[in-house]
């Protein structure tokens, strides 16, 4: 019986998160009231949201954690499959861009939350910058990448991929595969050690 309740509770939380993502992505963070989310999710009462989340801050933090976990799973599997630092960097860039393309509502919602300065401690979790920095330092140590300021390069790469949801809002027909290839080429040229050939 407890297992059944747990499954039902998880399903309800997922339903609420999906509705929250849809409202934030389509209507903006400011319009994401419990009433609007309940309406979008087909919930009979906002009390169903309050039962699962302590308040809007808690709900938004859960949204951020949910989307970030999805990105991590999508990108992490690609990165771990690469056997060189340059390959891992390419996999990271391609992974983030492809996730933004195939998960447009969650990425748009995450962007809206970030722009609103919301999300609480969930937005302060260890960022992708630390993962990028490890890839870049590993590339330098292996001699695959030239000497450069790792923090500056990681920030530049991260900001480049973070703009993809905005680019998709401006141009929904954007060729994300071509966009990713251009970024991979750009950052491979910017980081690779002198004398290293094309991958």
PyMOL commands that set and color helices and strands:
alter all, ss='L'
color gray80, all
select helices_A, chain A and resi 2-27+29-31+34-41+47-52+56-81+85-102+104-115+120-124+128-141+150-162+164-170+176-191
alter helices_A, ss='H'
color red, helices_A
deselect
rebuild
show_as cartoon
